[in-house]
Amino acid sequence: QDVLVVQAHGDGKKGDALMDVYSPELITAQQEYLIAVRGLQAVADGDADMRTAMQRLVTGALQKLRNWDIAEGELRRLQQTGAVQQYMTLRSKADGIVLEKQAIMGQRFMSGETLYQIADLSSVWILADVFEQDLGMIHPGQLVTIRVDAYPDKVFNGEVAFIYPVVTPETRTAIVRI
């Protein structure tokens, strides 16, 4: 599927617009959905088998749009207005920080290409060098408090997840993952 970036936004909050895209296949998928909905409405008074078959077409057409990662809000808009959009907005599926943005206006892309890299920084690893003589006081599951020079007024809480089983000979430290 060849898709064109119409406009790249760039926020990383869940639900925020990342980019508006244009694709003939996406327009066709919207049209197929609307035709299936009209067909379902047309057989509303028909027999149960016909309604079931038409409902399957509606469900299949809707799934095709969901496979494009079209947000539920965009799908509701399509259902309510019954109007095909030339451009669809793709939205962030998670909260985070945009680390890398490859999408630029006018860019064509194919399925599977990375256009945005968003990192959820609500939970991160800290790798701490702990002196060999202090390792006996540390164990997995232990709760810890961390302060860093970059944020002198902020206290980070964590839990010891893993103690690496190797001591670096030069520094006589082992890495502890928190």
Phi and psi in degrees as a GROMACS rama.xvg file:
@    title "Ramachandran Plot"
@    xaxis  label "Phi"
@    yaxis  label "Psi"
@TYPE xy
-92.0149  122.586  ASP-2
-127.019  144.677  VAL-3
-112.719  131.533  LEU-4
-79.0813  117.873  VAL-5
-85.2236  -43.1407  VAL-6
-150.969  132.383  GLN-7
-104.456  129.493  ALA-8
-95.355  -95.1367  HIS-9
136.815  6.96711  GLY-10
-81.711  160.786  ASP-11
-117.951  12.8373  GLY-12
-82.4037  144.445  LYS-13
-54.8851  128.191  LYS-14
89.3274  -12.8496  GLY-15
-71.6276  148.45  ASP-16
-67.2994  130.476  ALA-17
-96.9987  -45.9998  LEU-18
-163.531  155.063  MET-19
-100.132  134.81  ASP-20
-126.81  154.824  VAL-21
-124.622  134.957  TYR-22
-155.811  130.675  SER-23
-57.6229  -36.0513  PRO-24
-66.0676  -34.145  GLU-25
-71.1  -38.7722  LEU-26
-63.1386  -44.1306  ILE-27
-61.598  -40.6858  THR-28
-63.2391  -39.1828  ALA-29
-65.0474  -43.5495  GLN-30
-62.54  -42.5133  GLN-31
-60.9359  -40.5923  GLU-32
-63.3068  -47.4368  TYR-33
-64.7321  -37.574  LEU-34
-64.0857  -42.1544  ILE-35
-63.6486  -40.557  ALA-36
-63.349  -44.3713  VAL-37
-62.6189  -38.9273  ARG-38
-63.075  -40.1513  GLY-39
-63.7784  -41.3131  LEU-40
-64.8766  -36.3972  GLN-41
-68.0236  -28.7547  ALA-42
-103.486  18.0907  VAL-43
-56.6753  -33.2715  ALA-44
-98.1789  4.3605  ASP-45
-80.015  -172.022  GLY-46
-74.2798  163.683  ASP-47
-63.1978  -38.1989  ALA-48
-63.2474  -42.1493  ASP-49
-64.9742  -42.9589  MET-50
-63.5315  -40.9106  ARG-51
-62.9714  -42.9113  THR-52
-63.9865  -43.1422  ALA-53
-67.8355  -35.8613  MET-54
-64.5128  -36.6882  GLN-55
-63.6861  -39.2426  ARG-56
-63.7387  -42.3523  LEU-57
-62.3969  -46.4333  VAL-58
-62.1628  -42.8529  THR-59
-64.2887  -42.502  GLY-60
-66.389  -38.5416  ALA-61
-66.3622  -39.8395  LEU-62
-64.3612  -36.4256  GLN-63
-60.1515  -40.5451  LYS-64
-68.349  -39.2031  LEU-65
-65.135  -31.3515  ARG-66
-64.1331  -20.6213  ASN-67
-82.0958  -1.02087  TRP-68
64.3357  35.1971  ASP-69
-74.6741  131.037  ILE-70
-63.9871  150.255  ALA-71
-58.7947  -35.0016  GLU-72
-62.3071  -39.8279  GLY-73
-66.8455  -38.3078  GLU-74
-67.0021  -39.8583  LEU-75
-62.6848  -40.461  ARG-76
-60.9757  -43.5589  ARG-77
-61.7637  -42.9016  LEU-78
-64.357  -41.2261  GLN-79
-75.6904  -42.6005  GLN-80
-86.8732  -29.4005  THR-81
67.9087  19.7218  GLY-82
-114.31  131.528  ALA-83
-72.573  134.262  VAL-84
-97.0241  133.565  GLN-85
-67.876  -35.5421  GLN-86
-121.198  136.74  TYR-87
-115.378  145.926  MET-88
-95.2072  124.967  THR-89
-95.4583  134.016  LEU-90
-116.27  156.989  ARG-91
-68.3569  135.679  SER-92
-92.1383  -4.74897  LYS-93
-147.863  156.954  ALA-94
-76.6999  147.696  ASP-95
166.794  -168.471  GLY-96
-114.164  133.45  ILE-97
-73.4893  113.053  VAL-98
-88.6591  -34.3068  LEU-99
-146.666  133.61  GLU-100
-127.5  106.65  LYS-101
-89.236  -23.82  GLN-102
-68.9899  126.416  ALA-103
-132.171  154.007  ILE-104
-58.4418  132.347  MET-105
88.9953  -5.25633  GLY-106
-74.3673  137.399  GLN-107
-96.4143  142.734  ARG-108
-143.906  161.619  PHE-109
-115.798  162.882  MET-110
-56.4143  135.913  SER-111
95.1078  -11.9447  GLY-112
-74.9693  143.812  GLU-113
-86.1324  119.603  THR-114
-108.887  -29.1775  LEU-115
-136.858  141.174  TYR-116
-118.79  114.458  GLN-117
-115.508  128.535  ILE-118
-109.177  131.392  ALA-119
-86.6923  107.168  ASP-120
-97.716  15.8828  LEU-121
-71.425  -21.0616  SER-122
-140.26  120.898  SER-123
-131.306  162.69  VAL-124
-93.9786  143.985  TRP-125
-120.005  129.528  ILE-126
-104.879  115.014  LEU-127
-111.118  136.327  ALA-128
-84.7403  121.077  ASP-129
-116.304  131.826  VAL-130
-61.55  144.714  PHE-131
-52.6178  -43.2145  GLU-132
-68.9604  -17.0387  GLN-133
-95.1326  -8.36439  ASP-134
-62.2684  -29.5777  LEU-135
-65.694  -19.2885  GLY-136
-90.7599  -2.02891  MET-137
-114.815  139.86  ILE-138
-146.722  151.232  HIS-139
-57.2354  140.043  PRO-140
92.7121  -13.1184  GLY-141
-66.5961  134.738  GLN-142
-81.9201  139.371  LEU-143
-133.942  157.298  VAL-144
-118.44  133.898  THR-145
-127.062  137.053  ILE-146
-124.598  140.694  ARG-147
-127.71  151.627  VAL-148
-60.9974  -32.8451  ASP-149
-64.4368  -29.8083  ALA-150
-129.743  75.1635  TYR-151
-63.1538  -25.1132  PRO-152
-96.4631  3.40285  ASP-153
-110.719  138.875  LYS-154
-113.497  129.352  VAL-155
-106.685  135.946  PHE-156
-106.899  143.943  ASN-157
-154.754  -174.194  GLY-158
-139.064  136.233  GLU-159
-66.5852  118.71  VAL-160
-97.7916  -34.7199  ALA-161
-160.264  141.247  PHE-162
-113.174  115.586  ILE-163
-65.3934  137.186  TYR-164
-83.1821  17.0939  PRO-165
-123.114  134.583  VAL-166
-101.912  129.22  VAL-167
-72.8175  120.602  THR-168
-61.3102  -36.8659  PRO-169
-68.0841  -38.4464  GLU-170
-106.689  -12.2691  THR-171
57.0416  42.9247  ARG-172
-126.074  156.659  THR-173
-121.011  155.452  ALA-174
-90.1926  133.843  ILE-175
-118.276  124.885  VAL-176
-93.5757  124.968  ARG-177
